[in-house]
Amino acid sequence: MILILGGGLAGMSTAMHLGKREHLVLEAATMPGGLCRTRDVDGFLFDYTGHLLHLRDERIIRLVDELLPDAFETIERDARIRTHGVTLPFPFQANLHGLPREVVSDCLVGFSESLARPIPDDPETSFEEWSLAVFGRGISDTFMLPYNCKLFRRRPAEMTADWVSWAVPKPTLREVVDGALGVRNEGMGYNSTFRYPRQGGIGVLPEAVAARVEHMRLGQRVTEVDLDRRVVRTEGGESHDYDELVMTLPLPAFLRMARGGPQGLADKAARLDWSVVACWNLGIERPGVADGAHWIYFPDADTPFYRAGVPTNFSAGVAPPGTSSLYVEFGLPRGQRPDRERLERAARAALEREGILLPDDKILASDWIVIDPGYVIFDAERQRVMDEVVPQLEEFGVHLIGRYGAWTYSYMERALLDGLEVARRLEQGVGHGV
Ligand SMILES: Cc1cc2nc3c(=O)[nH]c(=O)nc-3n(C[C@H](O)[C@H](O)[C@H](O)COP(=O)(O)OP(=O)(O)OC[C@H]3O[C@@H](n4cnc5c(N)ncnc54)[C@H](O)[C@@H]3O)c2cc1C
């Protein structure tokens, strides 16, 4: 028996790819899909903040096309950055034109100085050191460091860079200089286009995957895992034996609910850190909010949120005709809950100041989503804990996958791939109990 903890994309993809091997998914919520669900609030379809599909792997492209032929539109990204009173195209480092002259000058000088510096490949290099080596002082101080500090709620000098260094190439001097002179560089980066469903929000993807999963129990919150006896217990008092366990729940919670097995798992959980994402969703009685932008980054300290997005600018199918939907995302440190009233007041003032909302805009829907854990914090401790627990747990037939099971910076395609890959490994009998 292969027991799969969590019915998000990673857990369901595992089940879907296991075929005839005996398996069961246990999911705490009454709906499958985890972070990829879509909520209907008064006719507005809200995702768990922006959920845009970037596909690179041929196997997943084939899978998505087969699950949902023609459901997705491919959209060219319109991402912007609002800082120092101006709006720039994303990515920042290649679109400096329009910033105050002294900021452009600092960015250019800092970038030219960085060209002589090697990019560190030590995994314990701090995010701050990495940013300075790749972008130089001006770009780091104006965008990279303040934005990521707002997002992760940790000092960049305390984080490592391994979550991002694979995705962000060093721009060329020509790209940075051209961008400073006003030559558009918008397509740069790994995600210049994305896919999004024409109708129904991103939730249509987990729904299609769930339709292929035969053995899933919803409303089953796992509370204890006996690693020695290979038994999982749920809140409702059920016990499930297993030979192999595929684990997609947040790793710190799993390490705390584990009994037996390797020593000191709860202590290891205490060494992991994360941030919380609090998202305020709004339905607005006006079309075309934010002038076509898909999402906007806000690195400056005087804006309380780090990002705002406008789903109706990339999918008309997520809101009633003649309206717009908007989400604003706040980063909070672990353990903190959003003070909704205060944040709504501050966000509304900032959105009006930035011209995204108008003073007489009527709010038709308002909804909060708190994602906890939201972002895994990459620091030296995380790497040490993972180096210890991954092989230890494999010895006990536990396979860590998914964004929070593998405790990583991950995305929908990766979740689907994690499920496919672990299913193939288990089919080939690579797990210890098989
Ligand atoms: C703010 C934000 C924005 C994102 N934007 C994008 C994006 O634009 N594009 C992209 O590709 N990816 C994006 N992602 C990442 C994407 O959401 C995830 O990588 C993917 O959905 C993770 O799937 P998963 O199955 O690993 O985890 P989850 O979706 O978290 O699934 C885990 C499941 O476990 C269940 N569970 C938890 N505890 C228990 C328990 N005790 N017992 C039983 N079940 C339990 C949960 O209910 C959940 O269903 C974003 C993530 C965040 C936080």
The ligand as an SDF file (V2000), in Angstrom:
LIG
                    3D

 53 58  0  0  0  0  0  0  0  0999 V2000
    1.5900   33.0430   -3.1240 C   0  0  0  0  0  0  0  0  0  0  0  0
    1.8550   31.9110   -4.0710 C   0  0  0  0  0  0  0  0  0  0  0  0
    1.8080   32.1210   -5.4410 C   0  0  0  0  0  0  0  0  0  0  0  0
    2.0900   31.0690   -6.3220 C   0  0  0  0  0  0  0  0  0  0  0  0
    2.0480   31.3160   -7.6620 N   0  0  0  0  0  0  0  0  0  0  0  0
    2.3400   30.3260   -8.5250 C   0  0  0  0  0  0  0  0  0  0  0  0
    2.3270   30.5610   -9.9260 C   0  0  0  0  0  0  0  0  0  0  0  0
    2.0080   31.6670  -10.4010 O   0  0  0  0  0  0  0  0  0  0  0  0
    2.6520   29.5310  -10.7600 N   0  0  0  0  0  0  0  0  0  0  0  0
    3.0100   28.2790  -10.2770 C   0  0  0  0  0  0  0  0  0  0  0  0
    3.2910   27.3910  -11.0870 O   0  0  0  0  0  0  0  0  0  0  0  0
    3.0200   28.0350   -8.9600 N   0  0  0  0  0  0  0  0  0  0  0  0
    2.7100   29.0210   -8.0720 C   0  0  0  0  0  0  0  0  0  0  0  0
    2.7290   28.7660   -6.7250 N   0  0  0  0  0  0  0  0  0  0  0  0
    3.1610   27.4310   -6.2610 C   0  0  0  0  0  0  0  0  0  0  0  0
    2.0800   26.3650   -6.3680 C   0  0  0  0  0  0  0  0  0  0  0  0
    0.9120   26.7670   -5.6850 O   0  0  0  0  0  0  0  0  0  0  0  0
    2.5840   25.0970   -5.7060 C   0  0  0  0  0  0  0  0  0  0  0  0
    3.8700   24.7590   -6.1460 O   0  0  0  0  0  0  0  0  0  0  0  0
    1.6970   23.8680   -5.9040 C   0  0  0  0  0  0  0  0  0  0  0  0
    0.3370   24.1870   -5.8970 O   0  0  0  0  0  0  0  0  0  0  0  0
    2.0130   22.9480   -4.7490 C   0  0  0  0  0  0  0  0  0  0  0  0
    1.2530   21.7800   -4.8020 O   0  0  0  0  0  0  0  0  0  0  0  0
    1.4960   20.7090   -3.6750 P   0  0  0  0  0  0  0  0  0  0  0  0
    0.6150   19.5780   -3.9590 O   0  0  0  0  0  0  0  0  0  0  0  0
    2.9600   20.4560   -3.5350 O   0  0  0  0  0  0  0  0  0  0  0  0
    1.0930   21.4350   -2.2970 O   0  0  0  0  0  0  0  0  0  0  0  0
   -0.3270   21.9270   -1.7520 P   0  0  0  0  0  0  0  0  0  0  0  0
   -1.1330   22.5100   -2.8230 O   0  0  0  0  0  0  0  0  0  0  0  0
   -0.0020   22.7630   -0.5460 O   0  0  0  0  0  0  0  0  0  0  0  0
   -1.0240   20.5600   -1.2960 O   0  0  0  0  0  0  0  0  0  0  0  0
   -0.8200   19.9880   -0.0330 C   0  0  0  0  0  0  0  0  0  0  0  0
   -2.1400   19.4100    0.4380 C   0  0  0  0  0  0  0  0  0  0  0  0
   -1.9670   18.8300    1.7300 O   0  0  0  0  0  0  0  0  0  0  0  0
   -3.1400   19.0510    2.4870 C   0  0  0  0  0  0  0  0  0  0  0  0
   -2.8140   18.9260    3.9130 N   0  0  0  0  0  0  0  0  0  0  0  0
   -2.1210   19.7700    4.7080 C   0  0  0  0  0  0  0  0  0  0  0  0
   -2.0440   19.2990    5.9670 N   0  0  0  0  0  0  0  0  0  0  0  0
   -2.7050   18.1120    5.9700 C   0  0  0  0  0  0  0  0  0  0  0  0
   -2.9310   17.1190    6.9730 C   0  0  0  0  0  0  0  0  0  0  0  0
   -2.4910   17.2450    8.2240 N   0  0  0  0  0  0  0  0  0  0  0  0
   -3.6260   16.0130    6.6130 N   0  0  0  0  0  0  0  0  0  0  0  0
   -4.0820   15.8170    5.3410 C   0  0  0  0  0  0  0  0  0  0  0  0
   -3.9010   16.7370    4.3640 N   0  0  0  0  0  0  0  0  0  0  0  0
   -3.2010   17.8620    4.6760 C   0  0  0  0  0  0  0  0  0  0  0  0
   -3.5400   20.4640    2.0960 C   0  0  0  0  0  0  0  0  0  0  0  0
   -4.9040   20.6930    2.3860 O   0  0  0  0  0  0  0  0  0  0  0  0
   -3.2390   20.4650    0.6040 C   0  0  0  0  0  0  0  0  0  0  0  0
   -4.3440   20.1140   -0.1660 O   0  0  0  0  0  0  0  0  0  0  0  0
    2.4350   29.7900   -5.8200 C   0  0  0  0  0  0  0  0  0  0  0  0
    2.4700   29.5770   -4.4360 C   0  0  0  0  0  0  0  0  0  0  0  0
    2.1940   30.6160   -3.5590 C   0  0  0  0  0  0  0  0  0  0  0  0
    2.2570   30.3750   -2.0840 C   0  0  0  0  0  0  0  0  0  0  0  0
  1  2  1  0
  2  3  1  0
  2 52  2  0
  3  4  2  0
  4  5  1  0
  4 50  1  0
  5  6  2  0
  6  7  1  0
  6 13  1  0
  7  8  2  0
  7  9  1  0
  9 10  1  0
 10 11  2  0
 10 12  1  0
 12 13  2  0
 13 14  1  0
 14 15  1  0
 14 50  1  0
 15 16  1  0
 16 17  1  0
 16 18  1  0
 18 19  1  0
 18 20  1  0
 20 21  1  0
 20 22  1  0
 22 23  1  0
 23 24  1  0
 24 25  2  0
 24 26  1  0
 24 27  1  0
 27 28  1  0
 28 29  2  0
 28 30  1  0
 28 31  1  0
 31 32  1  0
 32 33  1  0
 33 34  1  0
 33 48  1  0
 34 35  1  0
 35 36  1  0
 35 46  1  0
 36 37  1  0
 36 45  1  0
 37 38  2  0
 38 39  1  0
 39 40  1  0
 39 45  2  0
 40 41  1  0
 40 42  2  0
 42 43  1  0
 43 44  2  0
 44 45  1  0
 46 47  1  0
 46 48  1  0
 48 49  1  0
 50 51  2  0
 51 52  1  0
 52 53  1  0
M  END
$$$$
